[in-house]
Amino acid sequence: MDQFAPPAADLLEETGLDPADWQRLRALGHRMLDDMFDDMAGLREGAVWRPMPGAARAALGDALPLEPQAPEAVYADFQRLVRPYATGNRHPRFMGWVHGGGTPIGMLAEMLAAGLNANLGGRDHAPIAVERQVIAWAAAMLGLPADASGVLVTGTSIANFIGVVVARTAMLGRGVRADGLQGAPLVAYASQAAHGCLPRAMDMAGLGMAALRMIGCDARGRIDVAALAARIAEDRAAGCIPFLVAGTAGTVDIGAVDNLAALAALCAREKLWFHVDGAFGAMAMLSPALRPMLDGIEAADSVAFDFHKWAQVPYDAGCILVREASRQSDAFAAEAAYLAREKRGLAGGHPWPCDFGPDLSRGFRALKVWMTLKTYGADRLGQVVAQCCALAAALAARVADEPELELLAPVGLNIVCFRYRPDGAMAAADLDRLNADIVVELHESGAFAPSTTRIGGRLAIRAAIVNHRTIEDDVMALADAVLATGRRLRT
Ligand SMILES: *Cc1c(COP(=O)(O)O)cnc(C)c1O
């Protein structure tokens, strides 16, 4: 326990868990807030990521506490064991995977939401009205009808899962909820570049991963629409029941955007559910310059995307939108005596969010989205998206200029896949190992956090520019560091 912490009991009421001394907790709360503002303001000066020291790891193995501790001491543990060793995605030189950077406004909203401790499963209260407004704004952002339904969820993985379940119920009717598939051979389609959570959604929905046909891509990483049409015909001829096409707006590897308009037309012709996984790419709709790339998204039956990636809302905040609200409630609404609806009173206000997804109790994620959209405005967020794409283009140009760097995929949006390739012959496996080692070295140096992927069998260094704090200096410094580290590791 640190020296300024008085005995824990001072802070606790005899009954309940509120403090006897609100002044003392208030002081601690203000200190936490100041510390975290300082932490955020100083991000650039610190390491992107640091491995947890053994002592910190060991301390997080302590047994269940039975006795109370002073909150000051608990906070000291947070400062010592947790804060310095977080993911690093707030840092401008974090370019790994596709992680949003978060904002101080989002942090404050999280605190306010926790203060209200609202349960957004249902009933009639303002937090649900806030979530409904967020859903309406999301529909406006993506060009879906104003009366589209939706809910906020943990992320696009669950949003895609909900999309699959809604499409299944739309194809087979509500009876499938009671009776199961009864052997109906449902099949769905996505490109080989689709995110791994789509096959998993098929798995979790009981349809089986093999029932997701992974269609090949063109040179720019977009689904081959002719091959898709051929596969649908083949499946129908074989007695299967095609029900869903999932287009991707922003593939996880290289940021490619499927030809959504062509997919929409195909789905209309074939009477298939058109779902779009726009986990990060959907936010390109906020930029007038990028919006045309997503033409056709407005025709989707459902769209899954994240506010926690390119819209910079703190984790977690995913969203599923469904064009026709009744389709979504058909798949999830259920009656239960303890969830009885009333015309008036707190039990009014239906339909409830629990009618649109698998969650009953739900937190107030909507507040941080609502405050983010109101504080920055959709246009400013769109400028951040465009700025990330401009930085990716600048990095790609630099890679093209450097004889020892090689671009491995076209840059559609904000992701640059490249590698270090020194002069002289080098076995493919050695080149892969070298590039993987470069990335690990960069992580451990604390200077940069790119990730890796495989492009055409070759290991690529992958820089996904998602953070609103990243500037041109950062991407150029990444190129410098890859060159320097590659040269050093070679010798
Ligand atoms: C990140 C991502 C997902 C998964 O989203 P989560 O929010 O991590 O669940 C799905 N699809 C694509 C294209 C993604 O980039």
The ligand as an ORCA input file, in Angstrom:
! r2SCAN-3c Opt
* xyz 0 1
  C     -11.443     -5.830    -37.760
  C     -12.258     -6.503    -38.779
  C     -13.272     -7.398    -38.420
  C     -13.501     -7.804    -37.002
  O     -13.973     -6.712    -36.269
  P     -13.861     -6.687    -34.680
  O     -14.346     -5.331    -34.336
  O     -12.415     -6.904    -34.351
  O     -14.726     -7.770    -34.151
  C     -14.058     -7.909    -39.422
  N     -13.849     -7.595    -40.710
  C     -12.870     -6.768    -41.096
  C     -12.703     -6.443    -42.547
  C     -12.034     -6.184    -40.140
  O     -11.055     -5.350    -40.513
*
